[in-house]
């Protein structure tokens, strides 16, 4: 019971300090990074709701006026959209090392092209297999070389 009173007094004192204008230095444990003071830019897509029945407004094309409208499916309410975008699919491309995707023992593959003029920087051997990455994310025409002696990989 005494511990409860002490905790209540500490809470009351912290509240009094905040009323006096001192900032509370405790961090909010439930802070999710949402700052409500930030203004939303026009590129932010938000769901819209009907002011009459609080149901969601769905996008509709107004072909006569060539514009986008948001309409309620329960009542006849609709409003004009201020931006023509209703969905944004952002594909983030992970840029990683191409050499990490090379399978093991690729130098023993008899179907790959071989070069006798490749100079391995690791062991000095001149024979290497080479191929082009079949990764659809790769925009380059670079060749991946793998030494047949020590399996050292490099891009040329």
PEBELMO-V745019 format. One line per field, one symbol per residue. phi: phi as a letter, one per 20 degrees, with the letter a starting at -180 (. if undefined). psi: psi as a letter, one per 30 degrees, with the letter a starting at -180 (. if undefined). burial: # if it has 9 or more other C-alpha atoms within 8 Angstrom, else .. A space follows every 10 residues. Layout:
# PEBELMO-V745019
phi=???
psi=???
burial=???
This chain:
# PEBELMO-V745019
phi=.fffffffff ffffffffff oeeeefeffe fdnedfffee efefecfdcf fecmefedfc eeffelbdcd ceeecefbbf eeceedbcde eeeeecffff effflffeff eefccededf fecnfddbeb befefffeee dfdddcffed mfdbdc
psi=eeeeeeeeee eeeeeeeeff fkkkfkljfg jggjjffkkk lffkklkklk fegglkkkkk kjeefhlklk kkfeagkllk kfkgkfkkjj jkkjjakfff gkllhfffjf flkkkfgkjk fefglfklll lkkgkffkfl glkkkkkfeg gkklk.
burial=.......... ...#..##.. .......... .......... ........## ....#####. .#....#### ##.....#.. #......... ........#. .....##... ....#..#.# ....###### #.#....... ..######.. #.#...
